[in-house]
């Protein structure tokens, strides 16, 4: 590690003000940032902790029936408190291990947008709305590539609004060492159609599989996916699996998610 200052604001307004300082960087649960600092891959002079901001914690329901979760809410809290949305609660319960679930946050995961993270699939798979200190961003516009989002410098995710589907499930094929998704799929059935989001597979990060969505919107069953496949072009290839293997897993995990949701 190296010497740096740390600020602990208790309001969103104070956090925004602190992040305006030169080389300031937000700190949520620290599950990605702290290891990055240890390796000196990032060296901000000021860390602005978001963990003491009460207005960024908690789970509630809005007038539209959406589950609204504060950006500072931990994975463990989502797993325990999002009971109405079983697909989301079940997904959160499978993130990492107890230590990770008790520190990592929803907002931190979405802001980092790791190509193998779980929450991007849930947000994109439900058409969630990401609320920041400045605006509201639809999930379809938020994810812009590997580790890249629509967030501006210093912009903070304060809340995420998740529409609650009629049926949903998350199917995850874990990378056993990291417990990140080698490939995972969030499938959600709404009254007006189905959304399917795939994480862990693409070089461009989380994406929607539109062909599967079209098929499942007419028949929300695993059989509707017969004959469909995900192209291997643009899939991640590394020591854990080839591009073709990940493309195959994307189809398999989609079937499993649909079966679990029914």
N, C-alpha and C positions, 0 to 999 in steps of 0.2 A: 504494500500500500504506500501512500504518500500523504503529505500534509494537505488538508483542505478544511474549509469552514463548513459548518452545518447549521442550517436554519430550520426551526420547527414551528411554522405558522399554525395557528388554530382556526383560521378562516380562509375561505377560498380567495378573498380579496387580498389578504396578506401574502398568500402563496404566490399569486400572480405578481405582486409587487416584488417579492424576493426573487422570482425567476427572471425578472428584468435585469438583474445584475449580470455583468459580463462573465461568461463561462459558467453560469449557473445551470444546474441540471436537476430535474425532479427525481425524487426517490420514493417509490411506492413500497412494495414488499421486499424489493432488493434481490429477488431470486435470479435475475439476469445481470443487473447492474453491479452488484457487489463482486461477483466473480470477474466481471469485465474490469473493474477497478483494480482488483488484485493482480491481474495480468497486464495492467497499464495499457489496455487497449482503448481506454477512455480516461481522461485526466481533468475533469472539471475542477475548478477552484472552489466552487460552492455547491453543496448538495442541499436541496430543499425537500425535507421530509414531508410527505403528505399524510402520514399516519395519524396525526393528532387533530385532523379536521373533521369534527363531528358531523357536519352537513354532508360529508362524502361517504358516510357509513349507513348501512341499513337496507332493508328490503320492504317495499310497500306495493300497493296496487293503485293505479290511477283510474280516472273516470272511464277510460276506454277498456279497462280490464287488463291492461298490460302490467307485467311484473317490472317494477322500477327498482334497480339495484345501484346503490352508491358506488362510485368508482374506487373507493377505498375499502370496499367490502371484500373479505378474504374468501378464498375458494371454500374453506371449511364452513363459513357462514352461509354461502350460497347453497352448499350441499344440504345443510340443516334447515335453511329457511325458505327455500323456493319450492316448497312441497306441492303447490298448485301446478307447477310446471315440472312434472316428473322427469322429462327428458333433460332439462337443464340441471336439475338437482343431481340426477344420476351421473351426468357428465362431470360435474364439479367434484363429485366424490371419487372419481377415478384419476384426478390430476395428481401426479407425483406421489409423495408419501405424506404422512401426517404433518411433518415439519414444514413441508412446502405448502400444504393446504392451510396451515395456520399462519403463514406469513405472506404468501403470494396474494395479489389482489386482482380483481376483475379489470380495473382501469389500467393497471400496469401491464397486464397480459395483452390487452388490445392495443395499447400505445406502442408496445414493443413489436407486435405483429410477427412473432417468430413463425417461420413457415410450417412448423410442426406443432404449434400450440393448439390447445383445444377451443378456447373461447372464440377465436375468429370464426370457427365453423359454426358455433351456436349463434353468433350474431348474424352472420351472413345467411345461415340456414333458416332463420326466422324473420329476416328483414327488420332487425332491431334498429333502433335509433340511438346513436351515440351523442350524448349531451356533453358539451364542454362549457368552460367559463364564458365562451363567446357565442356559441351557436348550437344547432342541432344538425347532425350529419347522418344521412341514411347509410346503413351498412353497405349497400351496393356502391356507394361513392367513397366509403371510408378506406377500404383496403386497396392499395395501389401498387403492390408488389412486395417482394421479400423484404421484410423489416421496414416497409415504407407505408405510410398512411397519409390521410388528408390533413393531419394535425399541423398547425403552424408552430414555429419555435415558441416555446413557453406556454403553449395551449394545454389545458388540463382537462382530462376526462372526469367529469363530476358525477355522471350518472349514465346508466344504460337502460333503455326502455325496451323490454322484450314482449312482443305479441305472443300470446299463449295459444299454441296450436291445438287442434282437436286431438291429434296424436303425434307423438314424436319419440325419437330415440337416437342415441349416439353409439356408434359401433367403432371401437378403437383397437387397432393392431399395434401393440406397444413395442417400442424399441426397448429391450429389457434393461439396458444399463441406465438410460436416462429417464425412462418412463414417458418420454414424449411420444407422440404418435408417429410411427413409421408411416402409417396411413390411417386416417379416421374419417368417418362420415357422420354428419348430422342431417337427419331426414325429418321434415316437419310437414304435416298435412293440415291445411287450412280449408275453410269453406270454399274459397275461390281457387284452390290449387295447391300444389306441393312444391316445396323448396328442398334442394339437396345441395349441401356444401361439403367440399372435400378438403381436408388439411393433411399436411405431411407429404404430399405427393408431388406438387408442382414447383418448378423453379421460380414461378411467379407468386408463390404463396397460395393462400386459400382461394378456392374458386367454386362456382356453381356448375353442376353438371346438368345442363339444360335438357339434353336428350332424355335423361332419366326423369327429370321433372315432368316433361310432356307425357311420358308413358305412365307415370304414377298418378298424374292428375286425372287420368281416365280410369285407372284401376290401381288402387293403393295396395298392391300385393307384390311379393317377390317375383311372382310369375310374370308380371308386366315387364320385368327387366330382361327376360330371356332374349338372347341374341344381341343385346346391347353391350358395347365395350367402350372403355375410355382410351383415346389415342395415347400412345407412348411419347409422342413428340412433346418436348418441354418438361417431361417428368424428371425428377431428381434421380441421379445415378451416383451411388457411392458404395462403400464397402458393405453396407447393410442391405442393399438391393439395387437391382438394375432399374432402368426406366420402365422396361416392359413389366417387371415384377410389380412395381408400384402401380402401374396402370391396371394390372390384373387385380391387385388388392383393392383398388378404389371401387371396382365393380362388386367384388366380394363383400366389402364392408357396407356398401349401399344395400345389398340384399339383406345383410344381417341387421342393419338399422331398421329397415322396413319390417322385417319379421318381428323384431323386438317391439316395435311400435304398435303392432296389431294385437 
